Amino acid sequence: MNVCMEDLKAISARFETSSPEAVLRWGLQEFGSGMALVTGFGV
């Protein structure tokens, strides 16, 4: 998936008030097994 800044802004606005589950569900539908999850916890 190639996205431009406008696409990123629209995706961000769409999920601004969404649950983490909804965001993950979208990520899995969009990217399947190519989805990666990263975190800064424990830094």
N, C-alpha and C positions, 0 to 999 in steps of 0.2 A: 504494500500500500504506500503510494507516494502521496504525501500531503503537503499543502502549502500553509502559510501562516493563517490565511482565512479559514481553511479547513480546521486547523487546530483551535482557533478561537470558537468556531461553531461547536466542535466536540466538547471543548471545555465548558461552554455555556450550557450545553445539553446535560452535562453530568454534574454541574455545580451543586445541585441539591439532591443528587441521586445517592442511593445507598452504595456502600462498597460492593455489595453483591451485584447490583445492577451494572456497575462499572466493569467488574470482572466478567460478568455474563457477556457484555458487549465485546470485551477484549477477546474472549474465547470464540465468539461467533465470527469476529472480524479476522483474527489471526490464527485461530486453531492451535495446533501444537507449536507454532512459531512464536507464540506469546511468551514474553519473559516478565518476570516480576522481580522488582528490586526494591530495596528499602534502605533507609539511612539509620534505622534503629540500631542502637548499640555502638554508635560511632563515638 
